[in-house]
Amino acid sequence: GNWPYKNHCNGKPYLRNVNKTKCMIGIRKNVSLRDFMSCPESWSNNRQTMMLADVDKAECLNQTAMSSEERDSILLATAKWNLKEMMYFGVTEYINESVLLLE
């Protein structure tokens, strides 16, 4: 659930996991699902939202620039806007129905 995915924020490259905590340092094996999901910096938390959102509008995920509630709200709003602006996207669970939209 964690990879060094490079992205750009305000025109500069950055890594999302810049604010690493003990749960993100090193390779972790045999971790319980509860421990894995309780790590706040994990890419697994809101992964799809993170991949679709405009992180620059959330102060590049700077944890001290705004509250987590405000940051999450901005990320969700920008992810939804980006989906709305896409020409097409499909839902894996409804792949057949999604493909029909292209016909």
Beta strands, then each sheet from edge to edge (+ up, - down):
strand 1: 6-9
strand 2: 12-15
sheet 1: 1+ 2-
end
